Amino acid sequence: MSRSPSLPDRPTLDVDPESSPEEHFDALQDHYGEILDVHEQLQSQLEEVESRREELREEVDRLQRENETLKTASLYLATVEDLPEDGSAVIKQHGNNQEVLTELSPRLADELEVGDRVAINDSFSVQRVLDDETDARAQAMEVDESPTVEYDDIGGLDEQLREVREAVEDPLVNPEKFEKVGVEPPSGVLLHGPPGTGKTMLAKAVANQTDATFIKMAGSELVRKFIGEGSRLVRDLFELADQKEPAIIFIDEIDAVAAKRTDSKTSGDAEVQRTMMQLLSEMDGFDERGDVRIIAATNRFDMLDSAILRPGRFDRLIEVPNPTEEARERILEIHAGDMNVADDVAFADLARETEGFSGAQLASLATEAGMFAIRDDRDEVRREDFDAAYEKLVAEGEDDVGPNYPSYIR
Ligand SMILES: Nc1ncnc2c1ncn2[C@@H]1O[C@H](COP(=O)(O)OP(=O)(O)OP(=O)(O)O)[C@@H](O)[C@H]1O
């Protein structure tokens, strides 16, 4: 839609070569007059265009502000239930299941289909259409039908492994044991300890051992931007586990949804609370579930709300600490065991010198040492490679490695 006015014709000077100087002068004067006219017309058109430009600029500013508000304001989630022909839509809000009839913009009316998930604002006006729900589910959950981690791949955590097997594997494999004795198996297992100590590995290994599907959800993923989405994901998570049983649900970073209540009453906190309530209610209804076990992990045990630790919820707490010297040796053997290691490398020495390292850091130490050997065009990994790897790791992550570096690094 263009509103630009058409330009006036350019005046031409028509002078008869035979004309007298007076006639010539008159013709020039007429021409000058015409030029002045055109100049005036152009001037007024320019003013008109400038004022239109100003209007458009204001419109752009307004839209930009509106866009910003839309981007920052919390939106609610809803599903399109019906699309009557008149450009309206019946939507059902997630969380409270409120059904509303709302007008659609012409663009959305063409685009929307029944079943679509949409984001709506406080006045129930549809702001945008969201991705396919299955995509959102797939993004948030990691599903591994047959994890490959074995118990033997885990270094050190013998006592923790025994407890996890007792709480998760036995109820799946020998449920009758519990029935005969008349005790309820633990509802949920909570693994807590510093990062990279093998919590995920433990959960994966027990899923592998029991031929269960491993379904992982990160707590941070459950804390979503859209109101109602976190609790919806929790429901999806348990539903999926039901479909896939036997299954092990692993919720990493559970502290993101189950932190102690704070005094602040921001909508973000309320949304986290709702997600946690949904999780608790799923766990409370857990008895009727078949072969589904639930394991959660946290690095921030101190932050957890005691509500999730009550009997019937995460009632088996297992601490997974950083490895002891003996465990560090075992972890190094696991990760460097297949490497072509020179005679001057003694895992026992390395274990002694890596106090404060987590399992994940020991795994990186082995990989990095291998990389140094490759870079040097050798097919054998020497002690000097482990030393170089050590220095690199310490330099990269002073804060993660912990205070106990060996003396020759400090
Ligand atoms: N006890 C261990 N034995 C062998 N390898 C380990 C051990 N702990 C950690 N690792 C190595 O570190 C990697 C990361 O470990 P994992 O993901 O299990 O840690 P996590 O405790 O779940 O960490 P986070 O709390 O950061 O999620 C593993 O894939 C493995 O290579």
The ligand as an SDF file (V2000), in Angstrom:
LIG
                    3D

 31 33  0  0  0  0  0  0  0  0999 V2000
   32.6530  -43.1620   39.7700 N   0  0  0  0  0  0  0  0  0  0  0  0
   32.9660  -43.0420   38.4700 C   0  0  0  0  0  0  0  0  0  0  0  0
   33.5300  -44.0640   37.7890 N   0  0  0  0  0  0  0  0  0  0  0  0
   33.8670  -43.9410   36.5060 C   0  0  0  0  0  0  0  0  0  0  0  0
   33.6440  -42.8310   35.7670 N   0  0  0  0  0  0  0  0  0  0  0  0
   33.0920  -41.7850   36.3790 C   0  0  0  0  0  0  0  0  0  0  0  0
   32.7090  -41.8420   37.7590 C   0  0  0  0  0  0  0  0  0  0  0  0
   32.1600  -40.6520   38.0910 N   0  0  0  0  0  0  0  0  0  0  0  0
   32.1890  -39.9080   36.9760 C   0  0  0  0  0  0  0  0  0  0  0  0
   32.7190  -40.5690   35.9430 N   0  0  0  0  0  0  0  0  0  0  0  0
   32.9320  -40.0340   34.5770 C   0  0  0  0  0  0  0  0  0  0  0  0
   32.3730  -38.7350   34.5500 O   0  0  0  0  0  0  0  0  0  0  0  0
   31.2880  -38.6410   33.6290 C   0  0  0  0  0  0  0  0  0  0  0  0
   30.1810  -37.8290   34.2410 C   0  0  0  0  0  0  0  0  0  0  0  0
   29.6450  -38.5210   35.3490 O   0  0  0  0  0  0  0  0  0  0  0  0
   28.1050  -38.4410   35.7390 P   0  0  0  0  0  0  0  0  0  0  0  0
   27.3590  -37.7450   34.6490 O   0  0  0  0  0  0  0  0  0  0  0  0
   27.6250  -39.7630   36.1490 O   0  0  0  0  0  0  0  0  0  0  0  0
   28.2110  -37.4890   36.9790 O   0  0  0  0  0  0  0  0  0  0  0  0
   27.0490  -36.8340   37.8220 P   0  0  0  0  0  0  0  0  0  0  0  0
   27.3840  -37.0960   39.2490 O   0  0  0  0  0  0  0  0  0  0  0  0
   25.7300  -37.2790   37.3190 O   0  0  0  0  0  0  0  0  0  0  0  0
   27.3200  -35.3230   37.5010 O   0  0  0  0  0  0  0  0  0  0  0  0
   26.3500  -34.0500   37.5600 P   0  0  0  0  0  0  0  0  0  0  0  0
   25.9660  -33.8790   38.9820 O   0  0  0  0  0  0  0  0  0  0  0  0
   27.2750  -32.9760   37.0630 O   0  0  0  0  0  0  0  0  0  0  0  0
   25.2080  -34.3530   36.6440 O   0  0  0  0  0  0  0  0  0  0  0  0
   30.9010  -40.0640   33.3490 C   0  0  0  0  0  0  0  0  0  0  0  0
   30.3900  -40.2010   32.0410 O   0  0  0  0  0  0  0  0  0  0  0  0
   32.2090  -40.8140   33.5230 C   0  0  0  0  0  0  0  0  0  0  0  0
   32.9760  -40.7300   32.3350 O   0  0  0  0  0  0  0  0  0  0  0  0
  1  2  1  0
  2  3  1  0
  2  7  2  0
  3  4  2  0
  4  5  1  0
  5  6  2  0
  6  7  1  0
  6 10  1  0
  7  8  1  0
  8  9  2  0
  9 10  1  0
 10 11  1  0
 11 12  1  0
 11 30  1  0
 12 13  1  0
 13 14  1  0
 13 28  1  0
 14 15  1  0
 15 16  1  0
 16 17  2  0
 16 18  1  0
 16 19  1  0
 19 20  1  0
 20 21  2  0
 20 22  1  0
 20 23  1  0
 23 24  1  0
 24 25  2  0
 24 26  1  0
 24 27  1  0
 28 29  1  0
 28 30  1  0
 30 31  1  0
M  END
$$$$
